[in-house]
Amino acid sequence: MVGWLLSLAIRTFVPSLPSTVPLWSVIAGFSAATSVGLYFGLWPALKAARLDPIAALRQE
């Protein structure tokens, strides 16, 4: 969103400088961020869910 607004500001204030944000780059960035967030959020949670609660508390 910030990149799109910055591109819009550049096009408005400096019309001789072409500036666009392609839709595919927005989709790719959102997809990459979502997949990394889900992977590194679910992986430790699933790992912790497999532990025995007593054994996990004993190691703290």
Wavefront OBJ file of the C-alpha trace (Angstrom):
o trace
v 0.000 0.000 0.000
v 2.824 2.405 0.871
v 4.618 1.589 -2.383
v 1.468 2.216 -4.390
v 0.893 5.567 -2.650
v 4.510 6.564 -3.209
v 4.183 5.692 -6.889
v 1.007 7.758 -7.122
v 2.735 10.718 -5.451
v 5.682 10.489 -7.849
v 3.344 10.402 -10.865
v 1.439 13.408 -9.507
v 4.360 15.649 -8.563
v 6.880 14.588 -11.237
v 4.886 13.693 -14.358
v 8.041 13.323 -16.487
v 9.181 10.373 -14.321
v 7.180 7.238 -15.117
v 6.279 5.282 -11.995
v 3.923 2.325 -11.782
v 3.408 -0.628 -9.504
v 2.273 -3.703 -11.463
v -0.515 -5.788 -9.963
v 1.520 -8.997 -10.244
v 4.195 -7.585 -7.932
v 1.590 -6.715 -5.292
v 0.114 -10.218 -5.511
v 3.565 -11.846 -5.413
v 4.646 -9.821 -2.379
v 1.419 -10.529 -0.509
v 1.614 -14.246 -1.336
v 5.244 -14.513 -0.255
v 4.643 -12.661 3.015
v 1.552 -14.727 3.799
v 3.213 -18.049 3.052
v 6.319 -17.237 5.111
v 4.173 -16.004 8.005
v 1.966 -19.081 7.950
v 4.883 -21.490 7.657
v 6.954 -19.999 10.458
v 3.855 -19.510 12.614
v 2.370 -22.971 12.209
v 5.612 -24.969 12.273
v 6.544 -24.161 15.907
v 2.900 -24.434 16.996
v 2.541 -27.911 15.508
v 5.885 -28.925 16.993
v 4.796 -27.715 20.437
v 1.402 -29.401 20.135
v 3.136 -32.785 19.711
v 5.050 -32.441 22.981
v 3.950 -34.037 26.217
v 2.891 -31.141 28.515
v 4.676 -32.564 31.559
v 7.939 -33.056 29.656
v 7.718 -29.565 28.162
v 7.208 -27.951 31.558
v 10.010 -30.001 33.102
v 12.573 -28.490 30.691
v 11.761 -24.852 31.480
l 1 2 3 4 5 6 7 8 9 10 11 12 13 14 15 16 17 18 19 20 21 22 23 24 25 26 27 28 29 30 31 32 33 34 35 36 37 38 39 40 41 42 43 44 45 46 47 48 49 50 51 52 53 54 55 56 57 58 59 60
